[in-house]
Amino acid sequence: MTSVGEPADHARVVTVGALGPGAPLGAAPFSSRGPTVDGRAKPEVLSPTGSAVPSGSAFAGTSAAAPHVAG
């Protein structure tokens, strides 16, 4: 069963998952993952989930992983 929905399941979309803790490295449990309906693996890229911001709160999860890759 897949947890990747539209538009992330499109062939021309690169998906970013959050890097999970520990070894071996893999997607965090909360990251969506494939395969897609047509069998492609998703996400294509895993990224760190973020860090503390100046206010002291954490910016983490897939919301932080995607900007890491875009930067």
N, C-alpha and C positions, 0 to 999 in steps of 0.2 A: 504494500500500500504506500502511496506517495503522499507527502504533505506539501508538495510544491504546487501552488496554484497559478492562475493567470495573473499577470503577464510573465512571471518568472519561468514558466515552463516553455516559453517560446524558444526556438532554436537559436535566435540571434541575441538572446538576453544572457548576460553573464551574471550568475548569482553569487552572492557572498554570504558565507556562513561564519558564525562566531567560532573561534578556536576553543575547544574544550580544555579543561584542566587535566593535568597528568600526562602519563605516557602509556601507550603510544598516542601521539597527537591525532586528533580527529575533531569532527564537528561537535560542538556543545549539544547537550540533549535537547535544548530548546530551539535549535536551528532547524529550519525546514530542510528536508532532504528528498532526493529522488529515489528511485528512478522516475522519470516523467512517464506519461502514458505511452510514449513511443520508445521507452527504454533507455533514454540518455541519463547519465549520472548528473546529479545536482547536489550541492553547489559545486561550482568549478574552482572557487577560491575560498580559502579559510584565512581569517585575519584575527589579530588580537582584539579583545572585546572592549578595550578602552582603558581609561585611567581616571584618577581623581582630577577634578576641575578646580579652579581657584576657590570656589565656594566651599570646597571640602566634600561635596557630594560626588558620587561615582557616576560616570557616563559609561555604560557598559551594555553588553548584549549585541544583537545584530544591528541595532541602531548606531552603535559605535564602530562595529566592524566594517561596515560599508564605507564610511568616510575615511577610515584608515587606508583602504584600498584605493579610493578615488584620489587621495592626496599623493 
